[in-house]
Amino acid sequence: MVYRITLAVAIAGLLAQGASGLYADEVGKLDWHRQNLGRFASAAFDGRGGITVVGEASTISSINSRTGDLGWRQVLSPQDTILATSLPPHTHSSSNAGTATVSSGGRVVRLWSPSDGSMIWETFLGRGGGDPPSTEQTEAEAPPAESSAAGVVSTEGGYVVVLSAGGIHVLSASSGAVLGQWWCQPAREPDLAAVVGLDVQVAFTSLRLAAGGGGGLLAGGWSKKKGSSEADAFVVAEINPSERLVTYKAATVSGMGVDPSAGVSLAHTHGGCGAGGGGSSSSNSGDKKGLAVVGVSRDGSSLAVFPAASDPPLASRTPLPTDLRGATGAVSGVAELAGTDGGVLELRRGDGGSVAVSLSSGKGDKTCAVSGLDGAREARSCAAGGGGCALAGGVSASGKTFVASASMLQGGPVDKVIVSVAEVTAFGDFTAALVDSFETSSPGLGGAASGRIEGAFLEAGEQGFRVLVVSEDDSAQMVGRGGVEWVREEALAAADQVVFVDSSKDELAILAASVGEEVDHDVPGWRERLRLDRLELTSLVGRSLYAATGLRLPGSELLDSADASHSAFGLKKLAVCTTAAGKIYALDMADGSVTWSLFRPSWMPSGAKVLLHATRSKGALGYSPEVAVIAVGEAKTVVSGLDALTGLETYREELDLKVDSAVPLGVKDGQERNIIMLVDSHRQVHAVPRSAEASSALRGLLPQLFYHSLSETGLESFSVVPSATGGDSDKDEGPLGSATVASVPFNPTRSKVVATAYPDGRDGVQTPAHTLGDDSLLIKYINPRLFAFATLCPEEAESEEWAGGDAGQLNGKGQELTVTLVDYVSGRVLHRISHKGAAEPVHMQVSESWVVYSYWSAVSHRTEMSTLSLYEGMIDKYGLSPFNRPEWKEEFSSFESRVPIVLQKTFIFPLPVTALGITLTQYGITSKNILVGTAIGQVVSLDRRFLDPRRPQEEPTKTEKEEKLIQYQPYLPVVPTQVLSYHKVIERVDRVLTEPTGLESTSLVLALGLDIFGARVAPSKTYDMLDPNFNYALLALVLGAMATAVGVANRLAAHKRLSEQWA
């Protein structure tokens, strides 16, 4: 009880001046949140104005089909990959029953509500809904790897049938209870063994409603011998969920060369093909008569077809017409076309194209043949091209079946998306009629914007046709006759490198806009300065008028009168980021909107690794902010400068070498552009931009120019020196090479680097000393070349056991976490500390003279957070005076500096930590806070004083209280008013970045993960800025009233003095 009271009083005292709340009407004013889904894996229109989407990032959601806005979303663990859903083309699914998903290697089934996305039930597959069927199977009994591609069906009969975890599972749609299970191991299923034999592997890959849609289902798959790459037989399982009964039949396909990896699917047949008791007929199936298992031969010239109703079971080889195979003369795969309810097959051709076909006889016999669509060729086929193409299918509310193609036409001024839609008028001979065709042009599509089309989903609505297009850049775009209706930029779900630039206008740019012509000099003259002052005055009056009346003064827009405070205080920032999909974005930090984007421009080498650096962080000398994109190929590197405000290229340089690292030098050329040092694979050093000025600036840093590299074998430090061999001459001044200075070796078989951290060059330092309560000074150890890294190694394990092992716990044992501080120039180890029983995740940050890191304690099962404070020494209260000055070096040397004095303490954080960040300000005056991303999707601001290792164990003394030190308690608090994301859930936060602004009190925060969250944070409150809700109109009214009162009083006083003089 005493502990709780003490902790409460300490927190209240510490936060008495810094606590702040958030009113409901302030939500979203100073923060924003982009909710992402990841690349669309499958999608289905639900008929109620929504689209149910499964993302590759293990998400399931519903979005508005008219706006693209998110309705609801469920995010699973990244390891809980969704393998299959009850969305088309996998199933006949009632939209009211919900969406079923299979994940976790096919062992977890969930049913989600279609209205709000809540989970209705969750079931773990295995024997009796518990463990998997066996953990000690023989090799013959083990399910083949292909069976992990699970399929799932939701039926109208109250059942959910799943092909997963090496078996067929029947579940109750209302409760998720497992009603029946049949395994794919013939040794465990005598009925299956009687059909396919014992020494084989079996996989079921497709499910369909069986005869008449009365609740029965058919599962189709294949069997093969151990080690074989070809299927021996096609297998059909007829499932009766109500009677918990499964019957099997198989037909041999030996000699047909069927490749299981190319797809084996159940598809409807038409005409007389495969007619019989296993057939199916439904309201929207046209003249479908039966079901068949279909696979493609390894040479791609034919299909193997096994009609499920054939008696005796018999499969036949069906040649593919030459005109359907494409340029390569071969088909690479077969699958049912999404959205057509199994009535249409899609043949994927070897040339990258595809074509829609059906299985029918057309002659009244029982032989199945491939029938291409007669007519509407533009809608039923996709030719491989530079812009890509995708087929889609759909069934309207009236039961009509449609097929469509969406293709990208490139090469013109603007790329175009062309959509063609055809109605299938007959399945027997498979004819179709073109019913609609339209094209759209948009800067958001094609070429450098979105890349090839890689997927499409058709909506056959009463108001017309629309196609949801998934592009190579992971964007999803709704295309209709009226153009692009909306775009979701899902590549942002995997943002990578980020740099910040100031998006406010430079003085010369403002001046050029005011006069309507370019300014041909770098520094404004006195006439230009007067013009700028006039514009500033106009902007000031305009802002005041706008605040009081809502009216804008003409001309004030040149200085962004509506957003002038952002410009004046350095709050107008852009976050330029790369993504895993290869697309570059510029996000406005004010609202998270996309300012511009660029996708894999033509100059970028194929498969290039992209590095991103800010070469001009703000406008200067009339030049806009600029970023450098460095695309590193195997034998070629391209450096491209991009205008950070528009995304347009400003310069490009190509180098015939492979770059290992790029290091900003902190020196600028005549265009205020930061020079970047490139180190190639031969340790040769180059400067970009490649100019005599940049080369001279690089050489001017010698011999005090160093860099380092980190690999799994250790840390190496290098100095840049003139080289006598090879390399680029850099304007005939001779090449530059590298000389090894020091190294810190690792043993990769015994340890693994799990976290690294460097000081941030943007972090301002107010003072090199910390004043204690008795006026003595602690001298901070501020080393700009400090490098902190953490390694994990097992406490008791052989190196062979560790190699390639899990970085978490090894065989259930804890590991030893070692945190090492190194000067990366001299290679000196400054400090090392170890924690036993630790595990990942490990996160680390360095700021000024302290290091903070978090890790998971495998022993205590909790998150622990440690801090290290580094000091050079101490000066007592009388040691510094006009008459007493201690000896102190004005320059810091990595080779001669003393080893720091390190203070350390460990704390307990109540939530799992996924990311750490530290607030940055321009001058370092404002208190620093640690920003913590948590596993529950919060971003918490934690006062650094909570983590001060000097917190006393006992009641603080008078001098310690003057220093605002609080008594040490192991638990760190999560103060609700310090949760930056308040009630919002920021999914999978893995990085928290900060950027200084022109306001010393304020930093910008960017949290990255599946979602992106942006906000402002003021650790010491906004002491240098008026509140955003400040009543400017009232202030102007009061000042005006006071001025009037002063004027009236002056006149009255003057009149009184005059009257007294005449008296």
MOSULRA-V370932 format. One line per field, one symbol per residue. psi: psi as a letter, one per 30 degrees, with the letter a starting at -180 (. if undefined). burial: b if it has 16 or more other C-alpha atoms within 10 Angstrom, else e. Layout:
psi=???
burial=???
This chain:
psi=eeeeeeeeeeeeeegeffklakleffkfeglljjjlflkkellkkfggglkkkklfghlklklkfffgkkdlkkjlkefikjellglkgfljkkffflkkkkahggfkkkkkkfeggkkelkkjlajggcllekfilleefkklefffillkkklfggljkkjlhgakkklkfefgkjfkkklgjeffjeeeefeflehlkkkkfkklkajghgfllkkkallllkfkgkkelkkkjjkjeeghkkklllkkgkffhkjeffkklklkllbgjgkafgakklfggbhkfakkkklklefgflkkkjkffkjlkkklkjkkkefffaefglkflklkkkfghgfkkjjjlfgfalkklljlefgfafkklkjlkjlheffglkkklefllkllllklfggkkkklkklkjlfaekkkkkkkkkkjfkfegillkkfkkllkkkfgllcfefalkflkkkjilfgakkkjkklfgglkkjkaffajelkkiffffhkckklklkglkleeeeeeeefglkkglekkaeeeeeeeeeeeeeeeeeeeeeeefgkkkkffffghefheeeeeggfjlkjkkllffgkkljkkfeggljellkjilffkkkgkkkkkkjfjflkkhfkllklkjjjjaegkkkkkkkjfffgkkelkkkkilkkelkjkfgllafghkkkkkkkafggkklkkljleeeeeeefffkghklllkklffakkkkkklkkgkalkfihggklkakkkelkjlljffflkkfklklkkffjkjekglkklfgglkkjkjjjfgkkklkkkkkeilleefekglkfckjhfklljkkkkkkjfefgkjelkkkklhlllkkkkkkkcglkklllkjfefhlkkklkkkkkeakklfgfjlffjjlkkkfkkkfffllklkkkklklkkflkkflklkkklefgekkkkkkkklfggljkjkkfffgkfgkkeakkleeeeffhklkkkfkkljkefgjegcfkjjkhkfkjklklafkffklkkjkkbelkkklkkjeglifgklkfgkieeeeeeeeeeeeeeeeeeeeeeeeeeeeeef.
burial=eeeeeebeebbeebeeebeeeeeeeeeeeebbbbbbbbbbbbbbbbeeebbbbbbbbbbbbbbbbeebebebbbbbeeebbbbbbbbbbbbbbbbebbbbbbbbbbbbbbbbbbeebeebbbbbbbeebeeebeeeeeebbbbbeebbbbbbbbbbebbbbbbbbbbbbbbbbeebbbbbbbbbbbbeeeebbebbebbbbbbbbbbbbbbebebbbbbbbbbbbeeeebbbbbbbbbbbbeeeebebbbbbbeebbbbbebbbbbbbbbbbbbbbbbbbbeebbbbbbbbbbbbbbbebbbbbbbbbbbeebbbbbbebeeebbbeebbbbbbbbbbbbbbbbbbbbbbbbbbbbbbbbbbeeebbbbbbbbbebbbbbbbbbbbbbbbbbbbbbeeebbbbbbbbbbbeeebbbbbbbbbbbbbbbbbbbbbeebbbbbeebbbbbbbbbbbbbbbbbeeeebbbbbbbbbbbbbbbbbeebbbbbbbbbbbbbebbbbbbbbbbbbbbbeeeeeebeeeebeeebeebbeebbebbbbbbbebbeeeebbeebbbbbbeebebbeebbbbbbbbbbbbbbbbbbbbbbbeebbbbbbeeebbeebebbbbbbbbbbbbbbbbbbbbbbbbeebbbbbbbbbbebeeeeeeeeebbbebbebeeebeeebbbbbbbbbeebbbbbbbbeebbbebbbeeeeeebbbeeeeeebbbbbbbbeeeebbebeeeebbbbeebbbeebebbbbbbbbbbbbeeebbbeeebeebbeebbbbbbbbbbbbbbbbbbbbeeebeebeeeebbbbeebbbbbbbbbbbbbbbbbbbeeeebbbbbbbbbbbbbbbbbbbbbbbeeebbbbbbbbbbbeeeeeeeeeeeeeeeeeeeeebeeeeebebebbbbbbebbbbbbbbbbbbbbebbbbbbbbbbebbbbbbbbbbbbbbbeeeebeeebeebbbbbbbeebbeeeebbbbeeebbbbbbbbbbbbbbbbbbbbbbbbbbbbbbbbbbbbbbeeeeeeeeeeeeeeeeeeeeeeeeeeeeeeeeeeeeeeeee
